[in-house]
Amino acid sequence: MYIIGLTGGIACGKSSVAEIFRRFGAKTFDVDRETHKLLQCGGQLYSAYVQRFGNIIVEEDGQLNRKLVAEIIFNNESERLWINSVAHPILLNRTRDFLVDCAENGVKLVVLEIPLLFEAGWEFLVDEVWAVYVNISKQRWRLMRRDGLNWEQASNKINAQMSAKEIADRADVVINNHRPGSQVRKQVVPLIQKMLQSL
């Protein structure tokens, strides 16, 4: 079983690359999606967040006010560090469970979509790191459009993470996502095809 760690800065286009992998039969695990599950009412992270920040972060329907939580995370480094210290061990266990399941079912190619792969120190989980890269101006513009943020809010989110350039510098494979999706496919498909031939 060969394991790819797919990473990159926020709004760089990791999900698009993961989808290409899936079309070639790879099993994928999205750490962000798993985090959202844990943040649902009754989830492990939901309970921890409410205990830490109080009912101010809870909506009338009982769900977390994700926008408020995001503001706390991206504007307060100590709170961000606390959240990571709580979330990362839980998510690491979930990731390991997924890998065990893949191994037991004879899966050949696995992609772990992990935005904070380097920050969390999870390189040991993977055989190879792929980073999706865009320059900071395009990254900010995409984030503003995707999440309805202003320039300052988008910049705060970007600056709270390792820069896309530093991530790319540390990766084994870099996918430049400056152009339309067809250009990304042209980069990714031959690499996947070559990889599958050797598995």
C-alpha positions in Angstrom: 0.0 0.0 0.0 1.4 3.4 -1.1 0.3 6.4 0.9 0.3 10.0 -0.5 0.1 12.9 1.9 -1.8 15.7 0.0 -1.4 19.1 1.6 -1.2 22.8 0.8 -2.4 26.1 2.1 -6.0 27.0 2.6 -8.0 27.5 -0.7 -5.1 26.1 -2.8 -7.2 23.4 -4.4 -6.4 20.2 -2.6 -9.9 18.8 -3.0 -9.7 19.0 -6.8 -6.5 17.0 -6.8 -8.0 14.4 -4.4 -10.9 14.0 -6.7 -8.6 13.1 -9.6 -6.9 10.5 -7.4 -10.4 9.0 -6.6 -11.1 8.7 -10.3 -8.1 6.4 -10.6 -9.3 4.2 -7.7 -7.4 5.7 -4.8 -9.0 5.7 -1.4 -9.0 9.1 0.2 -9.3 10.4 3.7 -10.1 14.1 4.2 -9.0 15.3 7.7 -11.0 18.5 7.4 -14.2 16.5 6.7 -13.4 14.2 9.6 -13.0 17.3 11.8 -16.4 18.6 10.7 -18.0 15.3 11.8 -16.3 15.6 15.2 -17.7 19.1 15.6 -21.3 18.0 15.1 -23.5 18.2 18.2 -22.4 15.4 20.5 -19.0 14.9 18.8 -15.7 14.7 20.7 -14.5 18.1 19.5 -17.9 19.7 19.9 -17.9 18.9 23.7 -14.3 20.2 24.1 -15.0 23.5 22.3 -18.1 24.2 24.3 -16.3 23.4 27.5 -13.5 25.8 26.5 -15.5 28.7 25.0 -18.9 28.4 26.5 -22.4 28.6 25.0 -21.5 31.7 23.1 -20.3 29.5 20.3 -23.5 27.5 20.2 -26.3 28.4 17.8 -30.0 28.2 18.7 -30.3 24.8 16.9 -27.5 23.4 19.1 -24.8 23.4 16.4 -21.5 25.3 16.6 -21.3 28.8 15.2 -18.5 27.9 12.9 -17.9 31.5 11.8 -17.3 32.5 15.4 -15.1 29.5 16.1 -13.0 30.4 13.1 -12.6 34.0 14.3 -11.3 32.7 17.6 -8.9 30.2 16.0 -7.5 32.5 13.4 -7.2 35.6 15.6 -5.7 34.1 18.7 -2.6 31.9 18.5 -2.8 30.5 22.0 -6.4 29.3 21.3 -5.4 27.9 18.0 -2.5 26.0 19.7 -5.0 24.7 22.3 -7.4 23.5 19.6 -4.7 21.7 17.7 -3.5 20.0 20.9 -7.0 18.6 21.5 -7.9 17.8 17.9 -4.7 16.4 16.5 -4.5 13.2 18.7 -8.1 12.4 17.9 -7.7 12.9 14.2 -4.4 11.0 14.2 -6.2 8.0 15.7 -9.0 8.3 13.1 -6.4 8.5 10.3 -4.6 5.4 11.6 -7.9 3.5 11.8 -8.6 4.4 8.1 -5.1 3.2 7.1 -5.5 -0.1 8.9 -8.9 -0.7 7.2 -7.3 0.1 3.8 -4.4 -2.3 4.5 -6.8 -5.1 5.5 -8.9 -4.6 2.3 -5.9 -4.7 0.0 -6.0 -1.1 -1.1 -3.0 -0.2 -3.3 -3.1 3.6 -3.3 -4.2 5.9 -0.4 -4.4 9.7 -0.3 -4.5 11.5 3.0 -5.8 15.0 2.6 -4.1 16.8 5.5 -4.0 20.6 5.4 -1.7 20.9 8.4 0.5 17.9 7.6 3.8 19.6 8.3 2.5 21.6 11.3 1.2 18.5 12.9 4.3 16.5 12.2 2.5 13.7 10.4 5.0 13.2 7.6 5.8 9.8 9.2 2.4 8.5 8.1 3.1 8.9 4.3 5.4 7.6 1.7 5.4 10.8 -0.3 4.1 14.4 0.2 2.3 16.2 -2.6 1.6 19.9 -2.2 -0.9 22.0 -4.2 0.4 25.5 -4.6 -0.9 28.9 -5.7 0.7 32.3 -5.0 -0.6 34.3 -2.0 -2.5 36.8 -4.1 -4.5 34.2 -5.9 -4.9 32.2 -2.7 -6.4 35.2 -0.9 -8.7 36.0 -3.8 -10.0 32.4 -3.9 -10.5 32.4 -0.2 -12.4 35.7 -0.2 -14.7 34.4 -3.0 -15.2 31.0 -1.5 -15.9 32.0 2.1 -17.3 35.5 1.6 -14.4 37.1 3.5 -12.9 40.6 3.2 -9.2 41.1 2.5 -8.2 41.3 6.2 -10.2 38.2 7.2 -8.7 36.2 4.4 -5.2 37.4 5.1 -5.6 36.4 8.8 -6.6 32.9 7.8 -3.7 32.5 5.4 -1.2 34.0 7.9 -2.3 31.6 10.6 -0.9 28.7 8.6 2.4 27.7 7.2 2.8 29.6 3.9 2.0 27.8 0.6 5.5 28.4 -0.5 7.1 26.8 2.5 4.8 23.8 2.2 5.8 23.5 -1.5 9.5 23.7 -0.6 9.1 20.8 1.8 7.0 18.6 -0.5 8.2 15.8 -2.8 5.8 16.7 -5.5 4.4 20.2 -6.2 1.2 20.8 -8.3 0.9 24.4 -9.5 -2.8 25.4 -9.4 -2.6 28.9 -10.9 -4.5 28.0 -14.0 -7.9 26.4 -14.8 -8.6 22.8 -13.7 -7.6 21.3 -17.0 -4.0 22.4 -16.4 -4.0 20.7 -13.0 -5.3 17.5 -14.5 -2.5 17.6 -17.1 0.0 17.7 -14.3 -1.6 15.2 -12.0 -2.9 12.4 -14.3 0.5 11.4 -15.8 2.1 11.3 -12.3 -0.7 9.0 -11.0 -0.5 6.8 -14.1 3.2 6.3 -13.6 2.7 5.6 -9.9 0.1 3.0 -10.5 2.3 1.2 -13.0 4.9 0.7 -10.2 2.4 -0.6 -7.5 
